[in-house]
Amino acid sequence: MSSVGIILAVVVGIAILGLVVWTYRWETSGDDYNENNDNVSKADSAK
């Protein structure tokens, strides 16, 4: 039971890490990410 839990935890960890890396690469390479980031910065400056 414990070995199955460890294997499951490793698989889930790799899947989450892969998703985070993929999302990071996708956002930084897209113009939408830059536009959204600029909008957030302007909103913070306006406050």
TIVO-2410 file (N, C-alpha, C; in nm, 3 decimals):
# residues 47
REC num residu      c1      c2      c3 atome chaine
REC   1      M   0.084  -0.121   0.000     N      A
REC   1      M   0.000   0.000   0.000    CA      A
REC   1      M   0.087   0.125   0.000     C      A
REC   2      S   0.190   0.124   0.084     N      A
REC   2      S   0.275   0.242   0.093    CA      A
REC   2      S   0.354   0.262  -0.036     C      A
REC   3      S   0.399   0.151  -0.097     N      A
REC   3      S   0.475   0.163  -0.221    CA      A
REC   3      S   0.387   0.220  -0.333     C      A
REC   4      V   0.260   0.180  -0.334     N      A
REC   4      V   0.169   0.233  -0.436    CA      A
REC   4      V   0.148   0.383  -0.415     C      A
REC   5      G   0.138   0.424  -0.292     N      A
REC   5      G   0.120   0.566  -0.261    CA      A
REC   5      G   0.241   0.648  -0.304     C      A
REC   6      I   0.361   0.592  -0.282     N      A
REC   6      I   0.483   0.663  -0.321    CA      A
REC   6      I   0.489   0.677  -0.473     C      A
REC   7      I   0.459   0.568  -0.544     N      A
REC   7      I   0.462   0.573  -0.691    CA      A
REC   7      I   0.359   0.674  -0.741     C      A
REC   8      L   0.241   0.673  -0.681     N      A
REC   8      L   0.135   0.765  -0.722    CA      A
REC   8      L   0.177   0.909  -0.696     C      A
REC   9      A   0.241   0.933  -0.582     N      A
REC   9      A   0.287   1.068  -0.548    CA      A
REC   9      A   0.392   1.116  -0.647     C      A
REC  10      V   0.482   1.027  -0.688     N      A
REC  10      V   0.587   1.063  -0.784    CA      A
REC  10      V   0.525   1.097  -0.919     C      A
REC  11      V   0.431   1.014  -0.963     N      A
REC  11      V   0.366   1.036  -1.093    CA      A
REC  11      V   0.292   1.170  -1.092     C      A
REC  12      V   0.216   1.195  -0.985     N      A
REC  12      V   0.141   1.321  -0.975    CA      A
REC  12      V   0.236   1.440  -0.970     C      A
REC  13      G   0.346   1.425  -0.897     N      A
REC  13      G   0.444   1.533  -0.886    CA      A
REC  13      G   0.505   1.566  -1.020     C      A
REC  14      I   0.541   1.464  -1.098     N      A
REC  14      I   0.599   1.486  -1.231    CA      A
REC  14      I   0.496   1.551  -1.323     C      A
REC  15      A   0.371   1.506  -1.313     N      A
REC  15      A   0.266   1.562  -1.398    CA      A
REC  15      A   0.244   1.710  -1.367     C      A
REC  16      I   0.241   1.745  -1.239     N      A
REC  16      I   0.221   1.885  -1.199    CA      A
REC  16      I   0.341   1.969  -1.243     C      A
REC  17      L   0.462   1.917  -1.223     N      A
REC  17      L   0.582   1.990  -1.263    CA      A
REC  17      L   0.584   2.013  -1.413     C      A
REC  18      G   0.548   1.911  -1.489     N      A
REC  18      G   0.544   1.924  -1.634    CA      A
REC  18      G   0.441   2.026  -1.678     C      A
REC  19      L   0.326   2.027  -1.612     N      A
REC  19      L   0.220   2.121  -1.646    CA      A
REC  19      L   0.263   2.265  -1.617     C      A
REC  20      V   0.330   2.284  -1.503     N      A
REC  20      V   0.378   2.418  -1.465    CA      A
REC  20      V   0.481   2.468  -1.566     C      A
REC  21      V   0.576   2.381  -1.602     N      A
REC  21      V   0.681   2.420  -1.697    CA      A
REC  21      V   0.619   2.451  -1.833     C      A
REC  22      W   0.525   2.368  -1.877     N      A
REC  22      W   0.461   2.388  -2.008    CA      A
REC  22      W   0.383   2.519  -2.009     C      A
REC  23      T   0.308   2.544  -1.901     N      A
REC  23      T   0.229   2.668  -1.891    CA      A
REC  23      T   0.321   2.789  -1.889     C      A
REC  24      Y   0.433   2.780  -1.818     N      A
REC  24      Y   0.528   2.892  -1.809    CA      A
REC  24      Y   0.586   2.922  -1.946     C      A
REC  25      R   0.626   2.818  -2.018     N      A
REC  25      R   0.684   2.838  -2.151    CA      A
REC  25      R   0.580   2.894  -2.247     C      A
REC  26      W   0.457   2.846  -2.235     N      A
REC  26      W   0.350   2.891  -2.326    CA      A
REC  26      W   0.319   3.038  -2.302     C      A
REC  27      E   0.309   3.079  -2.176     N      A
REC  27      E   0.273   3.217  -2.143    CA      A
REC  27      E   0.384   3.314  -2.180     C      A
REC  28      T   0.508   3.278  -2.153     N      A
REC  28      T   0.618   3.371  -2.178    CA      A
REC  28      T   0.643   3.388  -2.327     C      A
REC  29      S   0.602   3.291  -2.409     N      A
REC  29      S   0.627   3.298  -2.553    CA      A
REC  29      S   0.509   3.362  -2.626     C      A
REC  30      G   0.398   3.388  -2.553     N      A
REC  30      G   0.279   3.443  -2.619    CA      A
REC  30      G   0.262   3.591  -2.593     C      A
REC  31      D   0.202   3.660  -2.689     N      A
REC  31      D   0.178   3.804  -2.674    CA      A
REC  31      D   0.068   3.831  -2.572     C      A
REC  32      D  -0.026   3.738  -2.558     N      A
REC  32      D  -0.136   3.757  -2.465    CA      A
REC  32      D  -0.084   3.773  -2.323     C      A
REC  33      Y   0.019   3.696  -2.289     N      A
REC  33      Y   0.075   3.704  -2.153    CA      A
REC  33      Y   0.133   3.843  -2.128     C      A
REC  34      N   0.204   3.897  -2.225     N      A
REC  34      N   0.266   4.029  -2.210    CA      A
REC  34      N   0.159   4.137  -2.199     C      A
REC  35      E   0.053   4.126  -2.277     N      A
REC  35      E  -0.054   4.225  -2.273    CA      A
REC  35      E  -0.124   4.221  -2.137     C      A
REC  36      N  -0.152   4.100  -2.088     N      A
REC  36      N  -0.218   4.087  -1.959    CA      A
REC  36      N  -0.128   4.142  -1.848     C      A
REC  37      N   0.001   4.117  -1.859     N      A
REC  37      N   0.095   4.163  -1.758    CA      A
REC  37      N   0.099   4.315  -1.757     C      A
REC  38      D   0.097   4.377  -1.874     N      A
REC  38      D   0.098   4.524  -1.883    CA      A
REC  38      D  -0.030   4.582  -1.823     C      A
REC  39      N  -0.143   4.517  -1.850     N      A
REC  39      N  -0.269   4.565  -1.796    CA      A
REC  39      N  -0.269   4.560  -1.644     C      A
REC  40      V  -0.212   4.454  -1.588     N      A
REC  40      V  -0.206   4.440  -1.443    CA      A
REC  40      V  -0.117   4.550  -1.385     C      A
REC  41      S  -0.003   4.576  -1.450     N      A
REC  41      S   0.089   4.679  -1.402    CA      A
REC  41      S   0.022   4.816  -1.405     C      A
REC  42      K  -0.052   4.845  -1.512     N      A
REC  42      K  -0.120   4.974  -1.523    CA      A
REC  42      K  -0.228   4.987  -1.415     C      A
REC  43      A  -0.298   4.878  -1.388     N      A
REC  43      A  -0.403   4.881  -1.287    CA      A
REC  43      A  -0.343   4.907  -1.149     C      A
REC  44      D  -0.228   4.845  -1.121     N      A
REC  44      D  -0.163   4.865  -0.992    CA      A
REC  44      D  -0.113   5.009  -0.980     C      A
REC  45      S  -0.061   5.066  -1.089     N      A
REC  45      S  -0.009   5.202  -1.086    CA      A
REC  45      S  -0.123   5.303  -1.066     C      A
REC  46      A  -0.240   5.272  -1.119     N      A
REC  46      A  -0.353   5.364  -1.111    CA      A
REC  46      A  -0.406   5.374  -0.969     C      A
REC  47      K  -0.385   5.270  -0.888     N      A
REC  47      K  -0.441   5.269  -0.752    CA      A
REC  47      K  -0.373   5.368  -0.660     C      A
***
